[in-house]
């Protein structure tokens, strides 16, 4: 799939599901933010940024070099 912006997923998709382009839909980020204000953080992130959170009540964490870190770079989890 050509890069078209952010890809949002649960993280539990099987490889078969993730590789099937019919499972994807292009949606403007501003529309997604209107539905979930917690996505606002995505708007100003540079290309290539990977973010993760366990559930909608938790803060976003950055994935850098296969490590999950907080906004200050403090290690949360090594993947």
N, C-alpha and C positions, 0 to 999 in steps of 0.2 A: 504494500500500500504506500503510495507516495505521501510524503509528509504534508499534511494539510493544517497543522496546528496541534492543539492538545488532543491527546487520546485519553479518555476517561474510562476506567474499567474497575472491576471489583478486585482483581488479582487472583480470582479463583477460576478464571476461564481455562478450559482445556486448550492445548495447542490447536486442536482441530477447530474449535469454536473461534479462537483468536485469529486463525488464518483464513477464515471464511469472510470475505469482504461484504457479504450480504448482511452481516451482523453489525455493520457500522453505518452511522448516519452523520452527515455533516450538519452541525448546528452552530450558529454564531455564538461565540463565547459570551457576549453580552446577554443573550437569551438565557444561557445556562446560569449566569450570575444573577439574573432577575429571579430565577427559580430557587437558587441556593446562594445566598450572599457570601457564604464561606468560600466560594470559588473565586471571589474577588482577588485573592492573593495570586492567582494565575496570571492575571492581566499584565502585570509588570515584570514577570520573570523572563529571563533571557532564553533564547532557543536552546534546547538540550537539557533544560532543567527537569529533574525528576522529583516529584513530591509524593508523599505517602501519608496515609492516616488509617488507623485501625477502624474507626467509625466516625460518624459525623459529629460526635461530641468531643473529639480529640483535636488537638492542634495539628496543623500540617507539619511534616518533617521532611527534610531534604535527603535525597539519596545521592551520596557522593562516594565514588570508588567502592561500591558495594557495601557502604556503611550508611545507616540512618542517623542523621544528626539533627539537632535543633537549630533554630535560626541563628544561634551564636556559634555553631560549629561543634558543639559538645556532642560526643558520641552517645547515642541512645542504644543502637543495636548494630552488631556486625552481622551481615547477611551471609 
